């Protein structure tokens, strides 16, 4: 008569003391880094302007260009630029 005895594996040894604490800290750090990487990946995928933002940006750029044109073509600025150019050309 044969008797079969089930082999019992020894339980996995858990680190004790500081090693256990360090393992927990490392696990939390890796989890934190994983979350940060996912957030950054999502931010990169969402980078850029949408169509509405392009429209607003284009209107703002046109308004700035028109304002700059008015300032540069005004009498005071035009005279100052002409005087600056004359001095620069006659200095040589």
Secondary structure, DSSP 8 states (H G I E B T S, - for coil): ----------------THHHHHHHHHHHHHHHHHHHHHHHHHHHHT-S--HHHHHHHHHHHHHHHHHHHHHHTSHHHHHHHHHHHHHHHHT-
